[in-house]
Amino acid sequence: MPKIYVTLSTFAEYGVDPLDALERGGFPFAINDSGKRMTPKQIIKAAADAVVLIAGGEAYDAHTLKSLPRLKAICRCGAGVDNVDLSYAKAHEIAVFNTPLHPIEAVAELTIAMMLALVRRLPEQLLLIRERQWKRLKTHLLAKRKVGIIGLGRIGKRVAEILKVFGSRISGFDPYTDKKWAKANDVTLLPLDGLLDTSDIVSIHASQFQESPLRLTAREIHRMKKGSILINCARGDMVDEKALIEALKNGRLGGAGLDVFEEEPYKGELTQLNNVVLTPHCGTLTVETRVAMELEAAATAIRFLRGDTDFINQIV
């Protein structure tokens, strides 16, 4: 019976190194080879005897975890673990691990790419060229923009560091602010309303683990500068989509870049707007990032089964 079950549907899709690592580990394993995200019912059936799961974004609620009696650890390929019932896992001594460091660069680069595309209005210019219209639009330099970062965790900090190279003026909001880092990186710390009032670009990198979860509603969006840009590469439910669409249509906002949505796969009204950059929740989906995360998850699973429990990335 497999001691390791890989529920992640894309495991080893970008290279065989993660698969080779599991084979060298010496523990029996099995893989979800359906190419699709597994449902809880499918996980319960396929991984009934597994001690460790190498997981993706599938749901692991209390019922699913309870139905896996031999399970002792979940190794999540990715930083987010909001798909796991952490309270149940902790109460029943199921260790939960993630791979938080590898996605940083990939998400930060996508964020910067969205900013550049929107300040230079590339989506609109592409559409005009495709329609054989030679029309030059008013655009801006990222170097001259005031960028407000909501959430100064690992990714938010990396975005700020890259923006410094461009010469952007950076402010930040985070309830758990690293004041020493902010001072060293010339990041002005502001309350949320102050950041919204003064920023040409607002980029969300907040964590979902907060006493008061972040959500930009019509009130917050209305506070933003006329013509400003909103970027969200954090969580889809952090932005009120209806209010965002209205602001993009009436000119309150000049553009938006979104990699995450309240409902995914996304097929909503934002797809009909010209002043947006939309990507299918692919912030971490570079070849290099995926392989690195899968290798770390495989190594963690093997180390756990060997009894080496001194992990830096254990959540519970």
C-alpha positions as CSV (number, residue, x, y, z in Angstrom):
1,M,0.0,0.0,0.0
2,P,1.3,3.5,-0.8
3,K,2.6,5.4,2.2
4,I,2.7,8.6,0.0
5,Y,-0.2,9.6,-2.2
6,V,0.1,12.6,-4.5
7,T,-3.2,14.3,-5.0
8,L,-1.7,17.2,-6.9
9,S,-3.0,16.8,-10.5
10,T,0.1,18.4,-12.2
11,F,2.8,16.6,-10.3
12,A,6.0,16.2,-12.4
13,E,4.2,17.9,-15.3
14,Y,7.2,20.2,-15.9
15,G,10.0,17.7,-15.3
16,V,10.6,14.3,-13.9
17,D,12.9,15.4,-11.1
18,P,10.1,15.4,-8.4
19,L,9.1,11.9,-9.5
20,D,12.7,10.7,-9.4
21,A,13.0,12.1,-5.9
22,L,10.0,10.1,-4.7
23,E,11.4,6.9,-6.3
24,R,14.8,7.5,-4.6
25,G,13.1,8.0,-1.3
26,G,12.3,4.3,-1.1
27,F,8.7,4.6,0.2
28,P,5.8,3.2,-1.9
29,F,3.7,5.9,-3.5
30,A,0.9,6.5,-5.9
31,I,-0.1,9.5,-8.0
32,N,-3.3,11.1,-9.1
33,D,-2.9,10.7,-12.9
34,S,-6.4,12.0,-13.9
35,G,-5.1,15.4,-14.8
36,K,-7.9,16.9,-12.8
37,R,-8.3,18.3,-9.2
38,M,-9.6,15.6,-7.0
39,T,-12.8,15.8,-5.1
40,P,-13.0,14.9,-1.4
41,K,-14.8,11.7,-2.3
42,Q,-12.0,10.7,-4.7
43,I,-9.3,11.6,-2.2
44,I,-10.9,9.4,0.5
45,K,-11.1,6.5,-1.9
46,A,-7.7,6.8,-3.5
47,A,-5.7,7.8,-0.4
48,A,-7.3,5.6,2.2
49,D,-4.1,4.0,3.2
50,A,-1.8,7.0,2.8
51,V,0.3,8.2,5.7
52,V,1.4,11.4,3.9
53,L,-0.3,13.4,1.1
54,I,1.5,15.6,-1.3
55,A,-1.3,18.1,-2.0
56,G,-2.4,20.8,-4.3
57,G,-5.4,23.1,-3.8
58,E,-8.0,20.4,-3.1
59,A,-10.3,20.8,-0.1
60,Y,-9.3,19.0,3.1
61,D,-12.2,19.7,5.4
62,A,-12.8,17.9,8.7
63,H,-14.9,15.1,7.1
64,T,-12.2,14.3,4.5
65,L,-9.4,14.3,7.1
66,K,-11.5,12.1,9.5
67,S,-12.0,9.6,6.6
68,L,-8.3,9.1,6.2
69,P,-7.4,7.2,9.4
70,R,-3.7,6.6,8.6
71,L,-3.0,10.2,7.6
72,K,-0.2,11.8,9.6
73,A,1.0,14.7,7.3
74,I,0.0,16.9,4.4
75,C,2.8,18.4,2.3
76,R,1.2,21.3,0.4
77,C,2.8,22.4,-2.9
78,G,2.3,26.1,-2.5
79,A,2.2,28.8,0.2
80,G,-1.5,28.8,0.9
81,V,-3.0,26.3,3.3
82,D,-6.5,27.8,3.6
83,N,-7.8,24.6,1.8
84,V,-7.0,22.6,4.9
85,D,-9.0,22.5,8.1
86,L,-6.0,23.5,10.3
87,S,-8.0,23.2,13.6
88,Y,-9.0,19.6,12.9
89,A,-5.4,18.8,11.7
90,K,-3.9,20.2,14.9
91,A,-6.4,18.5,17.2
92,H,-5.7,15.1,15.5
93,E,-1.9,15.5,15.2
94,I,-1.8,15.7,11.4
95,A,1.2,17.8,10.5
96,V,0.7,20.3,7.7
97,F,3.7,21.7,5.7
98,N,3.9,24.1,2.9
99,T,6.5,25.5,0.5
100,P,6.3,29.3,1.1
101,L,9.6,30.5,-0.3
102,H,9.5,29.3,-3.9
103,P,6.4,31.2,-5.0
104,I,7.8,34.6,-3.9
105,E,9.7,35.5,-7.0
106,A,7.1,34.2,-9.4
107,V,4.2,36.1,-7.9
108,A,6.3,39.3,-7.5
109,E,7.3,39.1,-11.2
110,L,3.7,38.7,-12.3
111,T,2.7,41.7,-10.2
112,I,5.3,43.9,-11.7
113,A,4.3,42.7,-15.2
114,M,0.7,43.7,-14.6
115,M,1.8,47.1,-13.3
116,L,3.9,47.7,-16.4
117,A,1.2,46.5,-18.7
118,L,-1.4,48.8,-17.1
119,V,0.6,52.0,-16.8
120,R,1.6,51.6,-20.4
121,R,-2.0,50.6,-21.3
122,L,-0.8,47.6,-23.3
123,P,-4.2,45.7,-23.4
124,E,-5.9,48.7,-24.9
125,Q,-3.0,49.4,-27.4
126,L,-3.0,45.8,-28.5
127,L,-6.7,45.9,-29.2
128,L,-6.3,49.1,-31.2
129,I,-3.5,47.6,-33.3
130,R,-5.5,44.5,-34.0
131,E,-8.3,46.7,-35.2
132,R,-5.8,48.4,-37.6
133,Q,-6.0,51.7,-35.6
134,W,-2.8,53.7,-35.2
135,K,-3.7,55.5,-32.0
136,R,-1.3,56.6,-29.3
137,L,-2.6,56.6,-25.8
138,K,-1.6,58.7,-22.8
139,T,0.6,56.5,-20.6
140,H,2.9,56.8,-17.6
141,L,6.3,55.6,-16.3
142,L,6.2,53.1,-13.4
143,A,9.2,55.0,-12.1
144,K,7.0,58.0,-11.5
145,R,4.1,56.2,-9.9
146,K,3.2,56.1,-6.2
147,V,2.7,52.4,-5.4
148,G,0.8,51.3,-2.2
149,I,1.3,47.7,-1.1
150,I,-1.3,46.1,1.1
151,G,0.4,43.3,3.0
152,L,4.1,43.4,3.6
153,G,4.8,39.7,4.0
154,R,7.4,37.9,1.9
155,I,5.7,38.7,-1.5
156,G,4.8,42.2,-0.6
157,K,8.3,42.9,0.5
158,R,9.8,41.4,-2.7
159,V,7.5,43.6,-4.8
160,A,8.7,46.7,-3.0
161,E,12.3,45.7,-3.5
162,I,11.8,45.3,-7.2
163,L,9.9,48.6,-7.4
164,K,12.8,50.4,-5.8
165,V,14.9,49.5,-8.8
166,F,12.4,51.3,-11.0
167,G,12.4,54.3,-8.8
168,S,8.8,54.2,-7.7
169,R,7.7,55.9,-4.5
170,I,6.4,53.1,-2.2
171,S,4.0,53.1,0.7
172,G,2.7,50.1,2.7
173,F,0.0,49.0,5.0
174,D,0.3,45.9,7.2
175,P,-1.1,45.4,10.8
176,Y,2.0,43.5,11.6
177,T,4.5,45.9,10.1
178,D,8.2,45.3,10.1
179,K,9.2,48.9,10.8
180,K,12.9,48.2,10.6
181,W,12.6,46.7,7.1
182,A,10.3,49.5,6.0
183,K,12.8,52.1,7.0
184,A,15.7,50.3,5.4
185,N,13.8,50.0,2.1
186,D,12.4,53.5,2.1
187,V,8.8,52.3,2.4
188,T,6.4,54.8,4.0
189,L,4.0,53.1,6.4
190,L,0.4,54.4,6.2
191,P,-3.1,53.4,7.5
192,L,-5.2,51.7,4.8
193,D,-7.3,54.8,4.0
194,G,-4.2,56.9,3.7
195,L,-2.6,54.4,1.3
196,L,-5.8,54.3,-0.8
197,D,-6.0,58.1,-0.9
198,T,-2.5,58.7,-2.1
199,S,-1.5,55.7,-4.4
200,D,-1.5,55.7,-8.2
201,I,-1.2,51.9,-8.0
202,V,-2.6,49.7,-5.1
203,S,-1.3,46.1,-5.0
204,I,-2.8,43.5,-2.7
205,H,-0.5,40.9,-1.0
206,A,-2.3,40.5,2.3
207,S,-2.6,37.2,4.2
208,Q,-6.0,35.6,4.8
209,F,-4.8,34.9,8.4
210,Q,-5.9,38.2,10.0
211,E,-8.2,39.1,12.9
212,S,-10.1,41.3,10.4
213,P,-9.8,39.8,7.0
214,L,-9.1,42.4,4.2
215,R,-11.8,43.2,1.7
216,L,-11.9,46.3,-0.5
217,T,-15.6,47.2,-0.9
218,A,-17.2,50.1,-2.8
219,R,-16.2,52.4,0.1
220,E,-12.5,51.6,-0.2
221,I,-12.5,51.6,-4.0
222,H,-14.2,55.0,-4.0
223,R,-11.4,56.4,-1.9
224,M,-8.8,55.5,-4.5
225,K,-7.4,58.2,-6.7
226,K,-9.2,58.8,-9.9
227,G,-7.5,56.9,-12.7
228,S,-5.5,54.7,-10.3
229,I,-4.8,51.0,-10.8
230,L,-5.7,48.0,-8.6
231,I,-3.7,44.8,-8.6
232,N,-4.8,41.6,-6.8
233,C,-2.5,38.6,-6.7
234,A,-3.6,37.5,-3.2
235,R,-7.1,36.2,-2.7
236,G,-10.2,36.7,-4.9
237,D,-12.5,37.5,-2.0
238,M,-10.4,40.5,-1.0
239,V,-12.0,42.7,-3.7
240,D,-15.7,43.3,-4.2
241,E,-16.0,42.4,-7.9
242,K,-19.2,44.3,-8.5
243,A,-17.7,47.5,-7.0
244,L,-14.5,47.0,-9.0
245,I,-16.4,46.6,-12.3
246,E,-18.4,49.7,-11.7
247,A,-15.2,51.7,-10.9
248,L,-13.5,50.5,-14.1
249,K,-16.6,51.4,-16.2
250,N,-17.1,54.9,-14.8
251,G,-13.4,55.9,-14.8
252,R,-12.9,55.9,-11.1
253,L,-10.1,53.3,-11.7
254,G,-7.9,53.4,-14.8
255,G,-7.2,49.7,-14.8
256,A,-7.0,46.5,-12.8
257,G,-4.8,43.4,-12.8
258,L,-6.2,40.2,-11.3
259,D,-4.8,36.7,-10.9
260,V,-7.4,35.6,-8.4
261,F,-11.2,35.7,-8.4
262,E,-14.1,34.9,-6.0
263,E,-15.3,32.2,-8.4
264,E,-12.8,30.2,-10.4
265,P,-12.6,29.3,-13.3
266,Y,-13.6,32.9,-13.9
267,K,-16.1,33.8,-16.7
268,G,-17.6,37.0,-15.4
269,E,-18.0,40.6,-16.7
270,L,-14.4,41.6,-16.2
271,T,-13.5,39.5,-19.3
272,Q,-15.5,42.1,-21.4
273,L,-13.4,45.1,-20.3
274,N,-10.4,46.5,-22.2
275,N,-8.6,48.1,-19.2
276,V,-7.8,44.9,-17.3
277,V,-5.1,42.2,-17.3
278,L,-6.6,38.9,-16.2
279,T,-4.7,35.7,-15.6
280,P,-6.0,32.3,-14.5
281,H,-4.6,32.0,-11.0
282,C,-1.2,31.3,-12.4
283,G,1.0,33.4,-10.2
284,T,3.2,30.5,-9.1
285,L,3.0,28.6,-12.4
286,T,6.4,29.0,-13.8
287,V,8.4,25.9,-14.7
288,E,11.1,26.7,-12.2
289,T,8.7,27.4,-9.4
290,R,6.6,24.4,-9.8
291,V,9.5,22.0,-10.0
292,A,11.1,23.6,-6.9
293,M,7.9,23.3,-4.9
294,E,7.3,19.7,-5.9
295,L,10.9,18.8,-5.0
296,E,10.5,20.4,-1.6
297,A,7.2,18.7,-0.9
298,A,8.6,15.3,-1.9
299,A,11.7,15.8,0.3
300,T,9.4,16.8,3.2
301,A,7.3,13.7,2.8
302,I,10.3,11.4,2.8
303,R,11.9,13.2,5.7
304,F,8.7,12.9,7.7
305,L,8.4,9.2,7.1
306,R,12.0,8.7,8.1
307,G,11.3,10.4,11.4
308,D,13.1,13.7,10.8
309,T,10.5,16.1,12.1
310,D,12.7,19.2,12.4
311,F,10.9,21.3,9.7
312,I,11.0,25.0,9.3
313,N,7.8,25.1,7.2
314,Q,5.4,23.2,9.5
315,I,2.1,25.0,9.9
316,V,0.6,22.6,12.5
